[in-house]
């Protein structure tokens, strides 16, 4: 047997739509995540960037937005807007495609004949932790992914 030189590694992926084909708990986690996406889009529409930062930071990081220095807040905002708006729209679009689309994606991942790995940061965000763990369990169970926890660091 020759080992394929190709591998797939995803780091804290935004593959939330795959949870549509998960068990009841995984689908509940998706519903919770959808609340985050809605709040983020509402903050963007209102151009309430302080709320945007609070939501984003609480979801992806382990800490409090209010404890960050103003310079760090500005850097985070300038590096996530407008890209994260487009990312959320993309995630929502994949979810809106429904469970058949999610099943097709999952089957494609399962059929890949290579090493597959999902990396989760050492310190996942407070809001993303349940989603990431649900995606990890699903990818492991349905598509044969190995789940790896980074030894240090957080999201990004």
TIGU-314309 format. One record per residue: residue number from 1; y, x, z of N, C-alpha, C in turn; residue in one letter. Coordinates in steps of 0.02 Angstrom, whole numbers, plus 32768, in hexadecimal, padded with zeros to 4 digits. Each point is the difference from the previous one (the first is absolute). Layout:
! TIGU-314309
+-----+------+------+------+-------+-------+-------+------+------+------+------+
: pos : n.c2 : n.c1 : n.c3 : ca.c2 : ca.c1 : ca.c3 : c.c2 : c.c1 : c.c3 : code :
+-----+------+------+------+-------+-------+-------+------+------+------+------+
: NUM :    Y :    X :    Z :     Y :     X :     Z :    Y :    X :    Z :    A :
...
+-----+------+------+------+-------+-------+-------+------+------+------+------+
END
This chain:
! TIGU-314309
+-----+------+------+------+-------+-------+-------+------+------+------+------+
: pos : n.c2 : n.c1 : n.c3 : ca.c2 : ca.c1 : ca.c3 : c.c2 : c.c1 : c.c3 : code :
+-----+------+------+------+-------+-------+-------+------+------+------+------+
:   1 : 7FC5 : 8029 : 8000 :  803B :  7FD7 :  8000 : 803E : 802C : 8000 :    X :
:   2 : 802B : 7FF4 : 7FD0 :  803F :  8024 :  7FFD : 8036 : 7FD7 : 8022 :    X :
:   3 : 8023 : 8021 : 802C :  8035 :  7FDF :  8025 : 803D : 7FF7 : 7FD3 :    X :
:   4 : 801D : 7FC6 : 8000 :  803C :  7FF3 :  7FD9 : 803A : 8028 : 801D :    X :
:   5 : 8027 : 8022 : 7FD4 :  803A :  8026 :  8019 : 803B : 7FD2 : 8012 :    X :
:   6 : 7FF8 : 7FC0 : 7FF4 :  8035 :  7FD1 :  800D : 7FF6 : 7FE0 : 8044 :    X :
:   7 : 8038 : 7FF5 : 8022 :  7FFD :  7FDC :  8040 : 803E : 7FD4 : 8005 :    X :
:   8 : 7FFC : 7FD0 : 802C :  8038 :  7FD3 :  800D : 8010 : 8004 : 804A :    X :
:   9 : 803F : 800F : 800E :  8017 :  8001 :  8046 : 8040 : 7FD6 : 8004 :    X :
:  10 : 8001 : 7FD2 : 802F :  803B :  7FD8 :  800B : 8018 : 800C : 8047 :    X :
:  11 : 8042 : 8006 : 8008 :  801E :  800B :  8042 : 8025 : 7FC2 : 8015 :    X :
:  12 : 7FE8 : 7FDE : 8033 :  801E :  7FC3 :  8018 : 8018 : 7FD4 : 7FC6 :    X :
:  13 : 7FD0 : 7FE9 : 7FD8 :  8013 :  7FDD :  7FC2 : 801B : 7FB9 : 800C :    X :
:  14 : 8029 : 7FEB : 7FD1 :  801A :  7FBC :  8000 : 7FD2 : 7FD2 : 7FD8 :    X :
:  15 : 7FC0 : 8003 : 800F :  7FCF :  7FD7 :  7FDD : 7FF2 : 7FC0 : 8026 :    X :
:  16 : 8035 : 7FE2 : 801A :  7FF9 :  7FC5 :  802A : 7FDC : 7FC7 : 7FDD :    X :
:  17 : 8009 : 7FFA : 7FBE :  7FE2 :  7FC8 :  7FDB : 7FB4 : 8001 : 8005 :    X :
:  18 : 7FE3 : 803B : 800A :  7FB7 :  8004 :  8006 : 7FE6 : 7FD8 : 803B :    X :
:  19 : 802B : 7FF6 : 8032 :  7FEB :  7FDA :  803B : 7FF0 : 7FB7 : 7FEF :    X :
:  20 : 8014 : 7FE9 : 7FC5 :  7FF0 :  7FBC :  7FEA : 7FB4 : 7FF7 : 7FFA :    X :
:  21 : 7FDB : 8036 : 7FF5 :  7FB7 :  7FFA :  7FF9 : 7FDC : 8016 : 8040 :    X :
:  22 : 8027 : 800A : 8035 :  7FE3 :  8015 :  803F : 7FE7 : 7FC5 : 8029 :    X :
:  23 : 7FE8 : 8011 : 803B :  7FE7 :  7FCC :  802D : 803C : 7FDB : 8020 :    X :
:  24 : 7FF2 : 7FD0 : 802B :  8034 :  7FD6 :  801D : 8034 : 802A : 8025 :    X :
:  25 : 7FEB : 8032 : 8027 :  802E :  802A :  8025 : 802D : 8028 : 7FD0 :    X :
:  26 : 7FE3 : 801B : 7FCB :  8026 :  8027 :  7FD0 : 8033 : 7FD4 : 7FDC :    X :
:  27 : 7FED : 7FC2 : 7FF2 :  802F :  7FD2 :  7FE1 : 8038 : 7FEC : 8030 :    X :
:  28 : 7FF1 : 7FFB : 8040 :  8033 :  7FF2 :  8032 : 8033 : 8039 : 8003 :    X :
:  29 : 7FE8 : 803D : 7FFC :  802C :  803B :  8000 : 802E : 7FFE : 7FC3 :    X :
:  30 : 7FE6 : 7FEA : 7FC8 :  8029 :  7FF9 :  7FC3 : 8038 : 7FCD : 800C :    X :
:  31 : 7FEF : 7FC9 : 801F :  8033 :  7FCC :  800F : 8036 : 801C : 802D :    X :
:  32 : 7FED : 8029 : 8032 :  8031 :  801F :  802C : 802C : 8030 : 7FD9 :    X :
:  33 : 7FE2 : 8026 : 7FD2 :  8026 :  802F :  7FD7 : 8031 : 7FDC : 7FD2 :    X :
:  34 : 7FED : 7FC5 : 7FEA :  802C :  7FD9 :  7FD4 : 8041 : 7FEE : 8023 :    X :
:  35 : 7FFC : 7FF5 : 8042 :  803D :  7FF1 :  8027 : 802F : 803C : 7FFC :    X :
:  36 : 7FE5 : 803D : 8006 :  8028 :  803C :  7FFA : 8022 : 8004 : 7FBC :    X :
:  37 : 7FD9 : 7FF3 : 7FCA :  801D :  8004 :  7FBD : 8038 : 7FCD : 7FF7 :    X :
:  38 : 7FF6 : 7FC4 : 801B :  8034 :  7FCC :  7FFB : 8040 : 8015 : 8024 :    X :
:  39 : 7FF7 : 801A : 803D :  803B :  8015 :  8028 : 8024 : 803A : 7FDD :    X :
:  40 : 7FDB : 802D : 7FE3 :  801F :  8039 :  7FDC : 8029 : 7FE7 : 7FC5 :    X :
:  41 : 7FE4 : 7FD1 : 7FDA :  8023 :  7FE6 :  7FC5 : 803E : 7FD8 : 8015 :    X :
:  42 : 7FFB : 7FDB : 8038 :  803A :  7FDB :  8019 : 8037 : 8030 : 8016 :    X :
:  43 : 7FEE : 8037 : 8021 :  8031 :  8031 :  8015 : 8021 : 8020 : 7FC3 :    X :
:  44 : 7FD9 : 800E : 7FCB :  801C :  801D :  7FC3 : 8030 : 7FCF : 7FDE :    X :
:  45 : 7FEC : 7FC1 : 7FFD :  802B :  7FCE :  7FE0 : 8042 : 7FF9 : 8024 :    X :
:  46 : 7FFE : 8005 : 8043 :  803C :  7FFB :  8028 : 8026 : 8042 : 8005 :    X :
:  47 : 7FE2 : 8035 : 7FE4 :  801B :  8044 :  8005 : 800C : 8013 : 8049 :    X :
:  48 : 7FD2 : 7FEA : 802B :  8002 :  8011 :  8047 : 7FD5 : 803F : 8009 :    X :
:  49 : 801E : 8039 : 7FF4 :  7FDA :  803E :  7FFE : 7FEB : 8017 : 8045 :    X :
:  50 : 8024 : 7FEC : 8034 :  7FE9 :  8010 :  8044 : 7FBF : 7FDB : 800F :    X :
:  51 : 7FFD : 7FC0 : 7FEF :  7FC1 :  7FDA :  800A : 7FCA : 801D : 7FD4 :    X :
:  52 : 8011 : 8012 : 7FC2 :  7FD0 :  801F :  7FD2 : 7FE1 : 803E : 8021 :    X :
:  53 : 802B : 802B : 801A :  7FE9 :  803E :  8020 : 7FD3 : 7FF1 : 803C :    X :
:  54 : 8014 : 7FD1 : 8029 :  7FD8 :  7FEE :  803B : 7FBB : 7FE8 : 7FEB :    X :
:  55 : 7FFD : 7FD3 : 7FCE :  7FC0 :  7FE6 :  7FE9 : 7FD5 : 8037 : 7FE1 :    X :
:  56 : 801E : 8026 : 7FD4 :  7FDC :  8036 :  7FDD : 7FE4 : 8032 : 8033 :    X :
:  57 : 802B : 8015 : 802E :  7FED :  8033 :  8030 : 7FC8 : 7FE7 : 802E :    X :
:  58 : 8007 : 7FC2 : 8017 :  7FCC :  7FE4 :  802D : 7FBE : 7FF9 : 7FDC :    X :
:  59 : 8001 : 7FF0 : 7FC0 :  7FC2 :  7FF7 :  7FDA : 7FDD : 8043 : 7FF5 :    X :
:  60 : 8026 : 8032 : 7FE8 :  7FE0 :  803E :  7FE9 : 8000 : 8038 : 8033 :    X :
:  61 : 8026 : 7FFB : 8035 :  8006 :  8036 :  8030 : 7FF2 : 7FE9 : 8047 :    X :
:  62 : 7FF4 : 8031 : 802C :  7FF3 :  7FF3 :  8046 : 803E : 8015 : 8027 :    X :
:  63 : 802C : 7FD1 : 800B :  803D :  8010 :  8023 : 8033 : 7FC8 : 7FF7 :    X :
:  64 : 803C : 800C : 8018 :  8034 :  7FCD :  7FFC : 8039 : 8018 : 7FD3 :    X :
:  65 : 8015 : 7FD4 : 7FD3 :  8037 :  800C :  7FD2 : 803F : 8013 : 8027 :    X :
:  66 : 800D : 7FDD : 8036 :  803D :  800B :  8027 : 8002 : 8045 : 8021 :    X :
:  67 : 7FC7 : 8021 : 8007 :  7FFF :  8042 :  801E : 800D : 8038 : 7FCE :    X :
:  68 : 8002 : 7FF0 : 7FC0 :  800E :  8032 :  7FCC : 804A : 8011 : 7FFE :    X :
:  69 : 800F : 803E : 7FEF :  8046 :  8014 :  7FF5 : 8019 : 7FDE : 7FC1 :    X :
:  70 : 8041 : 7FF5 : 7FFC :  801D :  7FDD :  7FC7 : 7FF0 : 8024 : 7FBE :    X :
:  71 : 8001 : 8043 : 8002 :  7FF1 :  8026 :  7FC3 : 7FB9 : 7FF4 : 7FE7 :    X :
:  72 : 7FD0 : 7FFC : 802E :  7FBA :  7FF2 :  7FEE : 7FF9 : 7FBA : 7FE4 :    X :
:  73 : 8025 : 7FD0 : 801D :  7FFF :  7FBC :  7FE7 : 8019 : 7FFD : 7FB7 :    X :
:  74 : 8038 : 8024 : 7FF4 :  801D :  8000 :  7FBD : 7FD0 : 801E : 7FCD :    X :
:  75 : 7FDF : 8037 : 8013 :  7FCF :  8020 :  7FD3 : 7FC8 : 7FD0 : 7FF1 :    X :
:  76 : 7FE6 : 7FDF : 8033 :  7FC8 :  7FD2 :  7FF6 : 8015 : 7FC6 : 7FD3 :    X :
:  77 : 803B : 7FE4 : 800C :  8017 :  7FC9 :  7FD6 : 800A : 8017 : 7FB8 :    X :
:  78 : 8020 : 8039 : 7FF7 :  800E :  8017 :  7FBC : 7FC2 : 8015 : 7FDA :    X :
:  79 : 7FCC : 8011 : 8024 :  7FC1 :  8013 :  7FDD : 7FD0 : 7FC6 : 7FF7 :    X :
:  80 : 800F : 7FC6 : 801D :  7FD3 :  7FC7 :  7FF8 : 801E : 7FC7 : 7FD7 :    X :
:  81 : 8042 : 7FFE : 7FF8 :  8020 :  7FCA :  7FDB : 8016 : 801D : 7FBD :    X :
:  82 : 7FF4 : 7FE3 : 7FC8 :  7FE1 :  7FBF :  7FF4 : 7FB5 : 8004 : 7FF4 :    X :
:  83 : 7FE3 : 803D : 8004 :  7FBA :  8009 :  7FEE : 7FD1 : 7FD2 : 8026 :    X :
:  84 : 800D : 7FF7 : 8040 :  7FD3 :  7FD7 :  8028 : 8006 : 7FB6 : 7FED :    X :
:  85 : 803A : 7FEB : 7FE8 :  8006 :  7FBB :  7FE7 : 7FD0 : 7FF7 : 7FC5 :    X :
:  86 : 8000 : 8030 : 7FD2 :  7FD3 :  7FFB :  7FC6 : 7FB7 : 8004 : 8015 :    X :
:  87 : 7FF3 : 802A : 8032 :  7FBC :  8008 :  8019 : 7FE7 : 7FBE : 801F :    X :
:  88 : 802B : 7FE0 : 8028 :  7FEC :  7FC1 :  801E : 7FF6 : 7FCB : 7FCB :    X :
:  89 : 802C : 7FFE : 7FCE :  7FF7 :  7FD0 :  7FC9 : 7FBE : 800C : 7FDD :    X :
:  90 : 7FED : 803E : 7FF7 :  7FC0 :  8011 :  7FE0 : 7FC5 : 7FEA : 802B :    X :
:  91 : 8004 : 800E : 8041 :  7FCB :  7FEB :  802F : 7FF9 : 7FB4 : 7FFF :    X :
:  92 : 803A : 7FDD : 8004 :  7FFF :  7FB7 :  8000 : 7FE3 : 7FE5 : 7FBE :    X :
:  93 : 8011 : 8020 : 7FC9 :  7FE6 :  7FEB :  7FBF : 7FB4 : 8007 : 7FFE :    X :
:  94 : 7FE6 : 8036 : 801A :  7FB7 :  800A :  8001 : 7FDF : 7FCB : 802D :    X :
:  95 : 801F : 7FEF : 8037 :  7FE5 :  7FCC :  802C : 8002 : 7FBD : 7FDC :    X :
:  96 : 8037 : 7FF3 : 7FDE :  8007 :  7FC0 :  7FDC : 7FCD : 7FF9 : 7FC7 :    X :
:  97 : 7FE4 : 8037 : 7FE8 :  7FCD :  7FFD :  7FCC : 7FC0 : 7FDF : 8019 :    X :
:  98 : 7FF7 : 8001 : 8042 :  7FC9 :  7FDC :  801F : 7FC1 : 8028 : 800A :    X :
:  99 : 7FCE : 7FE0 : 801F :  7FC2 :  8023 :  8012 : 7FD6 : 8018 : 7FC5 :    X :
: 100 : 8004 : 7FDF : 7FC7 :  7FD9 :  8018 :  7FC6 : 801A : 8044 : 7FE9 :    X :
: 101 : 8041 : 8007 : 7FFF :  801E :  8040 :  7FED : 7FEE : 8036 : 8033 :    X :
: 102 : 8003 : 7FEE : 8041 :  7FEE :  802F :  8035 : 7FB7 : 8014 : 7FFB :    X :
: 103 : 7FD5 : 7FD1 : 7FF1 :  7FB8 :  800E :  7FF8 : 7FF5 : 8031 : 7FC6 :    X :
: 104 : 8023 : 7FF4 : 7FC9 :  7FFA :  802D :  7FC6 : 8016 : 8047 : 8012 :    X :
: 105 : 8038 : 8006 : 8025 :  8017 :  8042 :  8016 : 7FCD : 8021 : 802D :    X :
: 106 : 7FE5 : 7FD9 : 802F :  7FCF :  801B :  802F : 7FC1 : 8017 : 7FDB :    X :
: 107 : 7FE8 : 7FD7 : 7FD2 :  7FC5 :  8013 :  7FDA : 800B : 803F : 7FD6 :    X :
: 108 : 803D : 8007 : 7FE4 :  8010 :  803C :  7FDA : 7FFE : 803D : 802E :    X :
: 109 : 801D : 7FFA : 803C :  7FFD :  8037 :  802F : 7FB8 : 8010 : 8015 :    X :
: 110 : 7FD9 : 7FCC : 800B :  7FBA :  800A :  8015 : 7FD8 : 8022 : 7FC9 :    X :
: 111 : 8011 : 7FF2 : 7FC1 :  7FDA :  801C :  7FC8 : 8013 : 8048 : 7FEF :    X :
: 112 : 8036 : 8019 : 801D :  8013 :  8046 :  7FF3 : 7FCA : 802F : 801A :    X :
: 113 : 7FE8 : 802A : 7FD5 :  7FCB :  802E :  8012 : 801E : 8043 : 8014 :    X :
: 114 : 8020 : 8000 : 803A :  8020 :  803D :  8018 : 8008 : 7FFA : 804C :    X :
: 115 : 8017 : 8037 : 801D :  800F :  7FFF :  8047 : 8040 : 7FD8 : 800B :    X :
: 116 : 7FFE : 7FD2 : 8031 :  803A :  7FD5 :  800E : 8012 : 8007 : 8049 :    X :
: 117 : 8041 : 8008 : 800D :  8016 :  800B :  8044 : 8042 : 7FDB : 800C :    X :
: 118 : 8006 : 7FE4 : 803B :  803F :  7FE3 :  8017 : 8016 : 8027 : 803D :    X :
: 119 : 803E : 8018 : 7FFE :  801B :  8026 :  8038 : 8030 : 7FD4 : 8028 :    X :
: 120 : 7FF7 : 7FFF : 8040 :  802C :  7FDB :  802E : 8022 : 8034 : 802C :    X :
: 121 : 8042 : 7FF9 : 8008 :  8025 :  8031 :  8028 : 7FE7 : 7FFF : 8048 :    X :
: 122 : 800E : 8037 : 8022 :  7FEC :  8007 :  8046 : 8022 : 7FCB : 802B :    X :
: 123 : 803D : 7FED : 7FEC :  8026 :  7FCF :  8026 : 8019 : 7FCA : 7FD0 :    X :
: 124 : 7FD5 : 7FCF : 7FF1 :  8016 :  7FCA :  7FD3 : 8039 : 7FD8 : 801F :    X :
: 125 : 8026 : 7FE0 : 7FD5 :  8037 :  7FD7 :  8017 : 7FE9 : 7FC5 : 802A :    X :
: 126 : 802B : 7FE9 : 802C :  7FEF :  7FC8 :  802C : 7FED : 7FC2 : 7FD7 :    X :
: 127 : 8025 : 7FF1 : 7FCB :  7FF3 :  7FC5 :  7FD9 : 7FCA : 8008 : 7FCC :    X :
: 128 : 7FF5 : 803C : 7FE8 :  7FD0 :  800C :  7FCA : 7FBA : 8010 : 8018 :    X :
: 129 : 7FF8 : 8010 : 8040 :  7FC0 :  8017 :  8019 : 7FC7 : 7FCF : 7FF3 :    X :
: 130 : 8009 : 7FC0 : 8010 :  7FCB :  7FCF :  7FF5 : 7FF0 : 7FF9 : 7FB5 :    X :
: 131 : 8034 : 7FFF : 7FD7 :  7FF5 :  7FFA :  7FB7 : 7FDA : 803C : 7FE5 :    X :
: 132 : 8014 : 803C : 8015 :  7FDF :  803C :  7FE8 : 7FB8 : 8003 : 8016 :    X :
: 133 : 7FF3 : 7FED : 803E :  7FBB :  8001 :  8018 : 7FD5 : 7FCB : 7FDC :    X :
: 134 : 801E : 7FC6 : 7FF1 :  7FDB :  7FCC :  7FDB : 7FF2 : 8017 : 7FB9 :    X :
: 135 : 8031 : 8020 : 7FDF :  7FF5 :  801A :  7FBC : 7FCB : 8036 : 8003 :    X :
: 136 : 8002 : 802B : 8032 :  7FCF :  8036 :  8006 : 7FB9 : 7FE4 : 8008 :    X :
: 137 : 7FF8 : 7FD0 : 802C :  7FBD :  7FE1 :  800A : 7FE7 : 7FE1 : 7FBF :    X :
: 138 : 802D : 7FDD : 7FDE :  7FEE :  7FDE :  7FC2 : 7FED : 8033 : 7FC9 :    X :
: 139 : 8029 : 8034 : 7FF7 :  7FF1 :  8033 :  7FCE : 7FBF : 8025 : 800F :    X :
: 140 : 7FF3 : 800C : 803F :  7FC2 :  8021 :  8013 : 7FC4 : 7FD3 : 7FF2 :    X :
: 141 : 8005 : 7FC2 : 8015 :  7FC9 :  7FD1 :  7FF9 : 7FF3 : 7FEC : 7FB6 :    X :
: 142 : 8035 : 7FF3 : 7FDB :  7FF9 :  7FE4 :  7FBD : 8000 : 8034 : 7FC8 :    X :
: 143 : 8020 : 803A : 800C :  8008 :  8030 :  7FC9 : 7FE9 : 8046 : 8011 :    X :
: 144 : 7FE4 : 800A : 803C :  7FE4 :  8041 :  8011 : 8032 : 8037 : 8010 :    X :
: 145 : 803B : 7FED : 8017 :  8032 :  8031 :  8012 : 7FEF : 8021 : 8043 :    X :
: 146 : 800D : 8040 : 8005 :  7FFD :  8023 :  803F : 8045 : 7FF9 : 8020 :    X :
: 147 : 8002 : 7FF1 : 8040 :  8040 :  7FF8 :  8023 : 800E : 803F : 8029 :    X :
: 148 : 803A : 801E : 7FF4 :  8013 :  803E :  8020 : 8041 : 7FF5 : 8027 :    X :
: 149 : 8003 : 8018 : 803D :  803D :  7FFC :  8027 : 8020 : 8045 : 8000 :    X :
: 150 : 803E : 8003 : 7FE9 :  8025 :  8040 :  7FFF : 8006 : 801B : 8048 :    X :
: 151 : 7FFD : 8041 : 8009 :  8003 :  801C :  8044 : 8045 : 7FFB : 8020 :    X :
: 152 : 8034 : 7FFE : 7FD8 :  8045 :  7FFC :  801A : 802A : 7FD6 : 7FD2 :    X :
: 153 : 8039 : 7FE9 : 8019 :  8032 :  7FE0 :  7FD6 : 7FFB : 7FB5 : 7FFD :    X :
: 154 : 8035 : 7FE4 : 7FE3 :  8005 :  7FB8 :  7FF7 : 8006 : 7FF0 : 7FB6 :    X :
: 155 : 8013 : 7FC4 : 7FF1 :  8008 :  7FE9 :  7FBB : 8032 : 802C : 7FDB :    X :
: 156 : 7FF2 : 800E : 7FC2 :  802A :  802A :  7FD5 : 7FFF : 8047 : 8018 :    X :
+-----+------+------+------+-------+-------+-------+------+------+------+------+
END
